[in-house]
């Protein structure tokens, strides 16, 4: 039986993919297309270890998976619409709870580009069901996330890199998306113990060794998870790009050193 392999590049992973065995390691972010996400299941089933863990990497790619895994941390009634049957069932549910305005999040869009506001759930349902087959009118492709629109929330970005933690709020007075790349402004934010505990809990659930976490704090003080990612933009953050990258690399190297110590004779393939 050969010694364990430590694969440190996507090129090497592709080259040796079918030779991988249980106990081998892939170190780094998987570079795969949306149509290749079966690779996550294959690597997991074959016992291939990865760092960052596969769960964290998959969650970082999919807002829909986040809405399923983190449903209890998100605003009540958040759900994933997979087809029109999910939507028509939710029409009744949202109506029962007196919720009118909603937002949708497209699965793989970032920087606020996939977030849309709907004045009523009926408007969302009508648009999706009447235009879903029309290329000319455009589409909101399934699956996508639906959740109630909450007015006047404080949008908080939290960056956690090992012992390094910083947080800042983001506000755009002319756009509910609060994205800093499209007119928003950042201000330093002091996390409460409850907010920090939520961040740590969702990181543990998703096996995130480090993270960018977006929180929603309502005017009443309720705290919800908006989304989480292994990486994210640094606009508005105090940490420099250079220091940020150095901390990420240090976390990776610390894990790799431990792994090598536990697997004497391992072969590094880059």
Secondary structure, DSSP 8 states (H G I E B T S, - for coil): ----EEE-SHHHHHHTGGG--TT-EEES-----GGGTHHHHHHHHTT-EEES-HHHHHHHH-HHHHHHHTGGGS-TT-EEE-SHHHHHHHHHHHHHTT---EEEEETT--TTTTEEEES-HHHHHHHHHHHTT-TTT----SSEEEEE--TT-EEEEEEEETTEEEEEEEE-TT-TT--GGGT-EEEE----HHHHHHHHHHHHHHT-SEEEEEEEE-TT--EEEEEEESS---TT-SS-HHHHHHHHHHHHHHHHHHHHHHSTT-EEE-
